Amino acid sequence: METLLQQIINGLTTGSVYAVVALGYTMVYGVIQLINFAHGEVVMIGAMVAFGVITGLAGSGLPASMIVAAGVLAAVPACMAIGYSLERVAYRPLRHAPRLAPLITAIGMSIILQHVALLIWGRNPLAFPQIIANPTVSIGLAEISAVQIAIILLSFLMMGGLSWFVYRTRFGIAMRATAENVQVAGLMGINADRVIAATFVIGAALGAVAGVMFGTYYGIAHYTMGFTLGLKAFSAAVLGGIGNLPGAMVGGLLLGLVEALGTGYIGDLTNLCQWPVVDAWLGERCADGAHFILFGSNYQDVFAFVMLILVLVFRPSGLLGERVSERA
């Protein structure tokens, strides 16, 4: 029971980060049917920019919360500028091109941003300064830290705020109209270019906050971190139903929980020789001290992607996605 509760807490923390990043993927796809594979690198740059600001202010005597807030306030506009530039320079000219063209461009922009970060911040992992007190609170036999609580609460606030913005504001209505049909939305007086650019900017802002949360939680930032994080978040968006905001949230949380529970339980089975049946079958090999690794924490990605494959096999539209006809 202790392991179950602790892994649920860890899974909710990781899944909250996945969900926030997945919102950026699902917003862009929902509006213009584009998979923005460069979004993971936007998250990475947000973490790197915040690292630079936090490191520079660490010895200034300012309160820790103010230093972290300054890092977020620096990362958000930097990522918003990158998101707008990606849409304006790389994607808008290809909006009416075959779908393969913007997809290849997105992969190319991902590689470019990754190597720009390599040139600026170097190839070595960067350790976030531990300037925030991180006390833990006991919940039964499990523990949850202040950083984990902050990440989960902030993620849910951002998810709720984005849902309110999309479903309750005039600009959100314009976004949904553009997603439904760009040409008809234009006839209704909606500036589709502005709506699409705003979608990239909002997704990039969310990615910047997610990058700071990731760096604060794990304590490191690296120029390649956006690749795996982006792939997980994209998988979460597909799992929940890409193009569906609630689906991205559910997919991210579910993906984090599956990873944590798989690592916490199956990851404990590291030596097959501990099993009497296997020990009797292998005989001398186990007696000689041979170890046969089944699963470990390094295999946590296996659990997530196996679940993704199963969902796509039995429900290709995702958990909350709906089957829709192809647009004309």
C-alpha positions in Angstrom: 0.0 0.0 0.0 2.9 2.3 0.8 4.4 1.7 -2.7 1.0 2.2 -4.4 0.3 5.6 -2.8 3.9 6.9 -3.3 3.9 5.9 -6.9 0.5 7.5 -7.5 1.9 10.7 -6.1 5.0 10.5 -8.3 2.8 9.6 -11.3 0.5 12.5 -10.8 3.5 14.9 -10.7 5.1 13.6 -13.8 1.8 13.2 -15.6 0.9 16.8 -14.8 4.0 18.0 -16.6 3.2 15.7 -19.6 -0.4 17.1 -19.6 0.7 20.7 -19.8 3.2 20.0 -22.7 0.5 17.8 -24.4 -1.8 20.8 -24.4 0.5 22.6 -26.8 0.5 19.7 -29.2 -3.2 19.2 -29.1 -4.1 22.9 -29.5 -2.0 23.2 -32.7 -3.2 20.0 -34.1 -6.8 20.8 -33.3 -6.6 24.1 -35.2 -4.5 23.4 -38.3 -4.0 19.6 -38.2 -0.2 20.0 -37.7 2.0 17.9 -35.4 4.5 20.4 -34.1 7.4 18.2 -33.3 9.5 21.3 -32.4 7.3 21.9 -29.3 9.5 19.7 -27.1 12.5 21.9 -28.0 10.5 25.0 -27.1 9.9 23.4 -23.6 13.6 22.7 -23.4 14.5 26.3 -24.2 12.1 27.5 -21.5 13.9 25.4 -19.0 17.3 26.7 -20.2 16.3 30.4 -20.1 14.9 29.9 -16.6 18.1 28.2 -15.5 20.1 31.1 -16.6 18.0 33.6 -14.8 17.7 31.5 -11.6 21.4 30.9 -11.6 22.2 34.6 -12.1 19.9 35.6 -9.2 20.7 32.8 -6.8 23.1 34.8 -4.8 21.3 38.1 -5.0 19.5 37.8 -1.6 16.1 37.9 -3.2 13.4 35.5 -1.9 13.5 32.1 -3.6 9.9 32.4 -4.8 10.7 35.7 -6.5 13.8 34.2 -8.2 11.8 31.3 -9.6 9.0 33.7 -10.7 11.7 35.8 -12.5 12.9 32.7 -14.2 9.3 31.9 -15.4 8.7 35.5 -16.5 11.9 35.3 -18.6 11.2 31.9 -20.1 7.6 32.6 -21.1 8.2 35.6 -23.5 11.3 33.8 -24.9 9.3 30.7 -25.7 6.3 32.8 -27.0 8.7 34.6 -29.4 10.0 31.2 -30.6 6.5 29.8 -31.0 5.4 32.8 -33.1 8.6 32.7 -35.2 8.1 29.0 -35.9 4.5 29.6 -37.1 5.4 32.7 -39.1 8.6 31.5 -40.8 8.4 27.7 -40.9 4.7 26.7 -41.0 2.6 29.5 -42.5 4.3 29.3 -46.0 3.5 25.5 -46.0 -0.1 25.8 -44.8 -1.6 24.6 -48.1 1.3 22.2 -49.0 0.9 18.4 -48.7 0.8 17.3 -45.1 4.2 15.6 -45.3 6.0 19.0 -46.0 5.1 20.7 -42.7 5.7 17.5 -40.8 9.3 17.2 -42.2 9.8 21.0 -41.5 8.7 20.5 -37.9 11.3 17.7 -37.4 13.9 20.0 -39.0 13.0 22.9 -36.8 13.3 20.6 -33.8 16.8 19.6 -34.8 17.8 23.3 -35.4 16.5 24.4 -32.0 18.3 21.6 -30.3 21.6 22.5 -31.8 21.1 26.2 -31.2 20.7 25.3 -27.5 23.8 23.1 -27.7 25.8 26.1 -29.0 24.5 28.4 -26.3 24.4 26.2 -23.2 26.8 23.4 -24.1 26.4 19.7 -24.1 26.8 19.0 -20.3 23.7 18.7 -18.1 22.9 21.9 -16.1 22.0 21.5 -12.5 19.3 23.8 -11.2 20.2 25.7 -8.0 18.3 24.2 -5.1 17.2 27.5 -3.7 13.6 26.5 -2.7 13.0 24.8 0.6 11.3 21.5 -0.2 9.7 20.1 2.9 7.7 16.9 2.6 4.2 16.1 4.0 3.3 12.6 5.0 0.2 11.1 3.6 -0.1 7.8 5.4 3.1 5.9 4.7 3.9 8.0 1.6 5.4 11.5 1.3 4.7 14.4 -1.1 7.1 17.3 -1.4 6.2 21.0 -1.6 7.5 21.1 -5.2 5.3 18.2 -6.2 2.3 19.9 -4.6 3.1 23.1 -6.5 3.5 21.3 -9.8 0.2 19.4 -9.5 -1.7 22.5 -8.4 -0.2 24.8 -11.0 -0.8 22.2 -13.8 -4.5 21.9 -12.9 -4.8 25.6 -12.7 -3.3 26.1 -16.1 -5.5 23.3 -17.6 -8.6 24.8 -16.1 -7.6 28.3 -17.2 -7.0 27.1 -20.8 -10.3 25.3 -20.9 -12.1 28.4 -19.7 -10.3 30.5 -22.3 -11.1 28.2 -25.2 -14.7 27.5 -24.3 -15.8 30.7 -22.6 -14.1 33.7 -24.4 -14.7 35.3 -27.8 -11.1 34.5 -28.9 -11.6 30.9 -27.8 -14.8 30.8 -30.0 -12.7 32.1 -32.9 -10.1 29.4 -32.3 -12.8 26.7 -32.3 -14.4 28.2 -35.4 -11.0 28.2 -37.2 -10.4 24.6 -36.1 -13.8 23.7 -37.6 -13.2 25.4 -41.0 -10.6 28.0 -41.8 -12.4 29.3 -44.9 -15.8 29.7 -43.3 -14.2 31.3 -40.2 -12.7 33.9 -42.6 -16.0 34.6 -44.1 -17.4 35.3 -40.6 -14.7 38.0 -40.1 -12.2 35.9 -38.1 -8.6 36.6 -38.9 -7.3 33.0 -39.2 -3.7 34.0 -39.4 -3.9 35.8 -36.1 -5.8 32.9 -34.4 -3.3 30.3 -35.6 -0.3 32.4 -34.5 -2.0 32.9 -31.1 -2.4 29.2 -30.8 1.3 28.7 -31.2 2.1 31.5 -28.8 -0.2 30.1 -26.1 1.1 26.6 -26.5 4.7 27.9 -26.3 3.8 29.8 -23.1 2.5 26.7 -21.5 5.6 24.8 -22.7 7.8 27.4 -21.0 6.1 26.9 -17.6 6.3 23.1 -18.1 10.0 23.4 -18.8 10.6 25.3 -15.5 8.5 22.7 -13.6 10.5 19.9 -15.1 13.8 21.5 -14.3 12.7 22.4 -10.8 11.4 18.9 -10.1 14.3 16.9 -11.6 17.0 19.5 -10.8 18.6 19.3 -14.3 18.2 20.7 -17.8 19.9 19.5 -21.0 19.7 20.4 -24.6 18.3 16.9 -25.5 15.6 16.9 -22.8 12.9 18.2 -25.1 13.1 15.2 -27.4 12.0 12.5 -24.9 9.7 14.9 -23.0 8.1 16.0 -26.3 7.6 12.4 -27.4 6.0 11.5 -24.2 3.7 14.5 -24.3 2.8 13.8 -27.9 2.0 10.2 -26.9 -0.2 11.6 -24.1 -2.1 13.8 -26.5 -2.7 10.8 -28.9 -3.6 8.6 -26.0 -6.3 11.0 -24.8 -7.5 12.0 -28.3 -5.3 14.5 -30.1 -7.1 17.8 -30.8 -9.2 17.3 -27.6 -8.1 19.5 -24.6 -9.6 17.2 -21.9 -8.1 14.3 -23.7 -4.6 15.8 -23.5 -5.1 16.3 -19.7 -6.4 12.8 -19.1 -3.7 11.3 -21.4 -0.9 13.1 -19.6 -2.0 12.1 -16.1 -2.7 8.5 -17.2 0.7 8.2 -18.9 2.5 9.5 -15.8 0.6 7.0 -13.6 1.3 4.0 -15.8 5.0 4.9 -15.9 5.2 5.3 -12.1 3.2 2.2 -11.2 5.0 0.1 -13.8 8.4 1.2 -12.4 7.3 0.8 -8.8 5.9 -2.7 -9.1 7.3 -4.5 -12.1 10.6 -2.6 -11.8 11.2 -4.5 -8.5 11.5 -7.8 -10.3 15.2 -7.3 -11.2 16.5 -10.8 -10.7 14.7 -13.8 -12.1 16.8 -16.0 -9.9 14.8 -14.8 -6.9 11.9 -16.9 -8.3 12.0 -20.5 -7.0 10.6 -21.9 -10.3 13.3 -20.0 -12.4 16.0 -20.9 -9.9 15.2 -24.6 -10.2 15.0 -24.3 -14.0 18.3 -22.5 -14.5 20.1 -24.5 -11.7 23.8 -23.9 -11.8 23.6 -20.6 -13.6 21.7 -19.1 -10.6 24.0 -20.9 -8.2 26.9 -19.1 -9.9 25.4 -15.8 -9.1 24.2 -14.9 -12.6 21.6 -12.1 -12.7 18.9 -12.0 -15.3 17.4 -8.5 -15.5 13.7 -8.5 -16.3 12.7 -4.9 -15.8 14.0 -1.8 -14.1 13.6 1.9 -13.9 15.3 2.3 -17.2 12.4 0.5 -18.8 9.7 2.9 -17.7 9.2 4.1 -21.2 8.2 0.5 -22.2 5.1 0.6 -20.0 3.9 3.9 -21.4 4.3 3.0 -25.0 2.9 -0.5 -24.7 -0.3 1.1 -23.2 -0.3 3.7 -26.1 -0.1 0.9 -28.7 -2.9 -1.0 -27.0 -5.2 2.0 -26.9 -4.5 2.8 -30.6 -5.1 -0.8 -31.6 -8.5 -0.9 -29.9 -9.5 2.8 -30.0 -7.5 4.6 -32.7 -9.2 8.0 -31.9 -7.9 7.9 -28.4 -9.7 7.6 -25.1 -11.7 10.8 -25.4 -11.4 11.4 -29.1 -14.3 11.2 -31.5 -14.3 9.6 -35.0 -14.6 12.4 -37.5 -14.7 12.5 -41.3 -11.8 13.8 -43.3 -12.0 17.5 -44.1 -12.6 18.5 -47.7 
